[in-house]
Amino acid sequence: MIVSNDFKLTKVEGNATSLAVSGNQSLTVEGVKIEAQYLLCNNKSLLILSDGQPFEERINVHLISNNKLLDTLEISPPYQSIIIEDSQIIDDQTISLTINSDQFLIHVRNTAISLLERLKLLGQGVKFGKNGLLTFQKRSET
């Protein structure tokens, strides 16, 4: 995984944004400001978008491949603003994200997480993308 700048915002309407890749119109996603974007080794891209406010109320993480949205994950803690302070590459499939001074992990899976595994991990505070390819959880201290 490497830091990328392939995606550009081309049009914003409300909280939906059209993205362009290398100048070509591609797709519409949630979020109005690109906070970070990464190119994964398997020709996929990971984008982290915010609402573009100083104290965002949510972050949208999008997994994209060949101009198609593979998965999306909304991070919106109840009754809290979200301030993204830092993002770092951990490995080929994991990003560390610092939000409000807390460390979190965004992990990109090769295959969708099964329903049984989702049920098991829900009790551990793991959030999932709509299609089960993205996971989000607080980073444990080791």
Backbone torsions as a table, in degrees:
resi	resn	phi	psi	omega
1	MET	NA	137.6	177.3
2	ILE	-135.5	157.1	175.3
3	VAL	-67.3	140.0	-176.1
4	SER	-128.2	162.1	169.0
5	ASN	-139.2	33.0	-177.5
6	ASP	-70.2	-30.4	-175.1
7	PHE	-94.8	140.2	175.9
8	LYS	-130.3	146.9	174.4
9	LEU	-80.3	134.2	-178.9
10	THR	-115.7	-27.2	-177.5
11	LYS	-157.8	134.0	179.4
12	VAL	-122.0	126.5	174.5
13	GLU	-131.6	111.3	-175.5
14	GLY	64.2	-120.0	178.0
15	ASN	-109.4	13.1	177.9
16	ALA	-104.0	140.7	-176.6
17	THR	-129.6	136.8	171.1
18	SER	-89.2	133.4	179.0
19	LEU	-106.4	147.5	173.5
20	ALA	-122.3	140.3	175.8
21	VAL	-112.9	122.6	-179.2
22	SER	49.9	39.6	176.1
23	GLY	86.4	-9.1	179.7
24	ASN	-95.6	135.1	176.5
25	GLN	-62.2	133.6	-177.1
26	SER	-120.6	-72.5	-173.7
27	LEU	-153.1	167.4	179.8
28	THR	-105.5	132.3	-179.3
29	VAL	-133.4	168.0	176.1
30	GLU	-83.1	140.9	-179.9
31	GLY	115.3	152.9	-176.0
32	VAL	-124.5	-7.1	179.8
33	LYS	-136.7	126.2	177.1
34	ILE	-77.7	116.6	178.1
35	GLU	-88.4	-36.2	179.4
36	ALA	-162.1	152.8	174.8
37	GLN	-148.6	141.6	-174.8
38	TYR	-134.4	145.6	173.6
39	LEU	-102.7	122.8	179.9
40	LEU	-89.3	160.3	-175.8
41	CYS	-67.2	-17.1	-177.2
42	ASN	-102.5	33.6	177.6
43	ASN	62.7	27.6	174.7
44	LYS	-110.2	156.7	177.2
45	SER	-123.7	144.2	177.3
46	LEU	-116.6	122.6	179.7
47	LEU	-118.3	138.1	175.7
48	ILE	-116.7	115.4	-178.6
49	LEU	-118.4	147.0	176.4
50	SER	-117.1	178.8	176.5
51	ASP	-80.1	-4.5	176.4
52	GLY	79.0	16.3	178.7
53	GLN	-103.6	154.2	178.6
54	PRO	-57.1	-34.7	178.5
55	PHE	-123.3	79.6	-177.0
56	GLU	-60.4	151.5	175.6
57	GLU	-101.3	-11.2	177.9
58	ARG	-159.2	159.1	175.2
59	ILE	-126.1	140.9	176.1
60	ASN	-115.4	128.4	178.0
61	VAL	-111.1	128.3	-176.7
62	HIS	-123.5	135.3	174.1
63	LEU	-107.7	120.9	-172.6
64	ILE	-127.0	141.4	173.7
65	SER	-145.5	130.9	178.0
66	ASN	50.6	46.9	179.2
67	ASN	61.4	23.7	176.6
68	LYS	-121.8	139.0	177.3
69	LEU	-82.9	111.7	-178.2
70	LEU	-85.2	-36.3	-179.3
71	ASP	-160.3	156.1	176.1
72	THR	-143.5	143.4	-177.0
73	LEU	-134.1	126.0	177.0
74	GLU	-101.8	127.7	177.2
75	ILE	-109.6	113.9	-178.7
76	SER	-150.0	86.2	179.3
77	PRO	-64.5	138.6	-178.3
78	PRO	-65.8	137.6	174.2
79	TYR	60.2	29.6	179.0
80	GLN	-137.2	145.5	166.8
81	SER	-83.6	159.1	179.0
82	ILE	-119.9	122.3	174.9
83	ILE	-117.0	114.0	178.3
84	ILE	-81.7	118.2	-177.8
85	GLU	-99.5	-31.3	-175.8
86	ASP	-165.1	153.6	169.6
87	SER	-141.3	138.9	-177.7
88	GLN	-140.0	146.8	175.4
89	ILE	-77.4	127.9	176.0
90	ILE	-95.6	-49.9	176.6
91	ASP	-155.0	-167.6	-175.3
92	ASP	-63.8	-15.0	-177.0
93	GLN	-131.2	7.6	-173.9
94	THR	-135.0	135.6	176.2
95	ILE	-117.9	138.1	170.9
96	SER	-96.2	130.8	-178.5
97	LEU	-124.0	126.8	176.2
98	THR	-98.4	117.4	-179.4
99	ILE	-126.0	123.3	179.0
100	ASN	50.4	42.7	178.6
101	SER	70.3	4.3	176.9
102	ASP	-104.1	147.4	-179.7
103	GLN	-95.9	133.3	178.2
104	PHE	-132.0	160.7	177.0
105	LEU	-120.5	134.4	169.8
106	ILE	-111.1	123.1	-176.9
107	HIS	-118.4	134.9	176.5
108	VAL	-101.2	121.5	-179.3
109	ARG	-94.5	150.9	176.4
110	ASN	-76.0	-32.1	178.0
111	THR	-130.1	155.4	-178.9
112	ALA	-63.9	143.5	179.2
113	ILE	-73.2	136.4	-177.0
114	SER	-73.4	160.0	179.3
115	LEU	-60.3	-42.7	180.0
116	LEU	-61.9	-42.6	178.9
117	GLU	-68.3	-36.4	176.5
118	ARG	-59.9	-46.7	-179.9
119	LEU	-60.3	-40.1	179.3
120	LYS	-64.8	-43.3	-175.0
121	LEU	-81.8	-20.1	178.8
122	LEU	-57.4	-39.2	179.0
123	GLY	-67.0	-14.3	179.5
124	GLN	-99.2	8.6	177.3
125	GLY	81.3	18.7	179.9
126	VAL	-85.7	133.0	173.3
127	LYS	-102.4	153.6	-175.7
128	PHE	-126.1	149.2	171.4
129	GLY	-69.1	163.6	-177.5
130	LYS	-57.6	-32.8	-178.9
131	ASN	-105.5	6.5	174.4
132	GLY	77.2	15.2	178.3
133	LEU	-96.8	-17.4	178.3
134	LEU	-114.6	139.2	172.4
135	THR	-128.5	152.9	-178.7
136	PHE	-138.2	129.0	179.2
137	GLN	-154.6	157.5	176.4
138	LYS	-67.8	138.6	-179.8
139	ARG	-76.0	127.7	-179.3
140	SER	-82.3	147.3	177.6
141	GLU	-78.3	128.7	177.4
142	THR	-128.5	NA	NA
